[in-house]
Amino acid sequence: MGWGDLGVFGEPSKETPNLDVMAAQGMLFPNFYTANPLCSPSRAALLTGRLPVRNGFYTTNAHARNAYTPQEIVGGISQDEILLPELLKKKDYVSKIIGKWHLGHRSQYLPLKHGFDEWFGSPNCHFGPYNNSVRPNIPVYNNSEMTGRYYEEFEINVKTGESNLTQIYLKEGLDFISQQATAQRPFFLYWAPDATHSPVYASERFLGKSQRGRYGDAVMELDDSIGQILAHLVSLGIHNNTLVFFTSDNGAAVMSGAHQSGSNGPFLCGKETTFEGGMREPAIAWWPGRIPAGTGINFCPGQEVPGVTTHTQEEHTMQPLIFHLGQDPGERYPISVQSEEYRDVHRQVTAVVEQHQKDLIPGMPQLNMCDLAVMNWSPPGCEQLGKCLKAPESNPWKCVWPH
């Protein structure tokens, strides 16, 4: 989701009433940033509190240093990293992830090996459907074993956009909250549906209801789900003892075509770019009694800036582009490199960058190598379902990233 998808940030159709109320009852963060404009390194940073270049969720291959984790990726989140649920476990928290993990799909990288006690969801995004002889459909796990695959046991109709996945994820979340409240155990729920990721989907009740096409339908369903989760906390009487934080892993995609792309408000570009549209996210913190209330494919459609938003990679490190976001939030007018303002800011930024590079200890890159043999051919639990597939011979290669 993008910064501009929320009604509270000015989206004109006002189709996020629950998130807007959440913001009114809690704290809205208009300047909240992700660590990366792509899902996998961003999620790695969210759960470790460390930059991707430190936690290893990056690649040194060519220019594509953001990277993500398709099925053929060999690596995943390092055993050396300490994730949030591992810290919370020391305080007797029970932790569950529901939805997309995307930090490595081989057994040693899955959530239950990294601090989570329970999991219902997928190790990858819901791309597909695939031909199992060439590329397997993505598995869905119930804890440590798969319970089916996307497009097979968990249907997604790419033609109509209908899927019940968000409702399945919602029920899992509500049930988990109820169980922990009944047992009076502290809990951490990482609820990570991916309905707004292309190919976008929504359940029957929401399809065709938005003014914003299928993407808007998905946003409406996510908003409704958040409303149900907050209401459930209130009904159980644990809302005054529960912090809820809402955000996105990266800005909305603006290249996914009609009805599949989101809004980043006034900010330039979106997902896959380090402009504000890719890095600045909607974010809301809600904790009653503790947080005071009130507190078509084109690189960048409609936002072309000569010499900046080009289809070719430009080298801007020696003479970086600098924007004044207070005066130019859309990043359409770079400050002149000949101005005194540019020289002053450049000196300040250069000093910070040089100090960062001096102190930086990079993690071992986890996203450099690919191999078709490591794809989701035979996930744990496939034997019981009769869903195991034969993997090709291992033949590792240096990943070539499309991003």
C-alpha positions, 0 to 999 in steps of 0.5 A: 500500500502507498502513502496516498491510499488512506483517506486520512492522507487525502485519498478522495474516495475515502474508502479506508474508514477503519484506518482513518478512525484508527489514526484519529484514535491513535498516532499518525506518522506522516513521515514514516520510512521503510528501509527499502522499496522492495518487500523482502529487504524491507521485511528483514529490516522491520523484523531485525531493526537493521538495515538490509546491508547489515542483515545480509538482505541485499545483493552485490550483483550488478546494479540491482542492490535491492533484490527480493526472494523469488523461488530460485533464491538460495539464501534467506535470513541469516541465523546470526540475525535476532528477530523481534519474536526472538526478543519477545520470547524472552518475555514469554510472548507467544508469536504468530505470523499470518500471511507472507514471510518472504525472507527465504523459503528453504526449511532453515529460513522459515519463521518457526526457525526464527522465533515464531511459535506459529505460522499460517501463510506463505514463504513467497508472494502469490505469483502464478498460477504455474506449471508444476513441471517448470515452476511449482505453485507457492505452498501455504503453511500451517506451522511447520508443514504445508497445507496446500498451494496457491491456485490449487487448494487456495484459489486465486482467480486471476481473471476475476480477481476473486480470492478468499485469502484475506478472509482466511488470514483474518479468521486465523488472526482473530482466533489467535488473539482469542486463544491468547486472551483466554490463556492470559498470555502476552502475544505478538501477531505479525499479520501480513496479508498481500492482497494489494500485491499484483495480481491483486485480489479480494473476496466476493463481498468486496469485488467491484465495490471500490471506485478505484478498481480491483486494487481499491477492492483489496484496500477496502477488504484490508481496511475492513479486516483491520477494523474487525481486529481492533473491534475484537481487541475491544470486545475481549477487553485487552485493547488498553494493553495492546499496541497495534501498529499498521504500516506497509513494506514499501510504497504502492506499485505504480507500474502494475497497470490499471486497477492493479496500482496504488497511490503514493499521494503527492510523492514521486514514483513508488515501489522499486524506487528510492524516491519518496513514493517508494520509501515513505509509508502510511503508518499508524500506532494505536494503543487506547489509554497509552497513545493520545488520540489525534496524535499501463506500464510506465516507470512513473506515470504522470510524474516524468522529470527530465533527466531523473525518471528515465528508463535507463539507470543514471549515475547520480552519486558524484553529483546527487539530485537533491530535492526540497521536500517541504517546497516540492514534495513531488520531487519534480524540481531538483535544487540547482547544483550551482546554487549555494543551497545545494552546496550547503546541503551537499556538504552536510549529506556528504559528511553523514554518508562518509561517516556511515561508510566508515562505521558500516560492517556489511552482513554477508549478502544472502541474495547473490545465488540462484538455483532452480533446484531450491524452488518449492518442489517438496516443502515439508508436509508435501508427502501427506498431501501427495503434493511433492514434485521432482526437483531438477538437478542443482545448477547454481548461478549468479542471480540476475535481478529484474528490479 
